[in-house]
């Protein structure tokens, strides 16, 4: 029983950390694109772009 509890705890913590990292990456990319490239898109669009970048990085790894 202790093993299952630890697995669930690790899974919940990793999910929280990954969600926070994804959010920070989205807002940072949105700010850089707005300031440097003068691009204005919605937060959802930047989240999709970050998702594609993360997917490509995982595939190339």
N, C-alpha and C positions, 0 to 999 in steps of 0.2 A: 504494500500500500504506500509506503514511503516513496518508492521509486516513481509511481504514477503521480504523486503529489509534486515531486520535484520537477518532473517533465512538464506538468501543467504550469507550474510557477515560471519555469524558464521560458516556455512558449508565450505566456502572457507578457513577461518583461521584454522579450525580444520584439514582440508585436508592437508594444508601446514605443520602444526605442526606434524601430524602423519607421513607424508612422511619423514620429517627430522628425526624423532625419529627412523623410520624403517631403514633409511640409516646409522645412528649412530650405531644402534644395529648390523647391518650387518658388518660394518667395525670393530667394537669392537670384535665381535665373530671371525671374520677372523684373527685379530691380536692375540687374546688369543690362538686360535687353532694353529696358526703358531708357536708361542713362546713356549707354554706349551706342546702341544700335537704333535708338529712337523708335522702338517697336512697342506698341500698346495692344496687348491681347488680354483676354480674361484669365483669371486664375485657373479655371478649368483647362484652358488651352495649355498653359504652362505646366500643369500637372500631367497632362498627356505627353508633352514633350519630355519632361523628366522621366516619365515611365518608359518611353521609348529609349532614351539614353541609357537608363539603368538596364533595360532588357538587352541592349546591344553589348554593353560592358559585360554582363553575365555570360552572354553567348561567346564572347571573345576570350574569356578567361580560361 
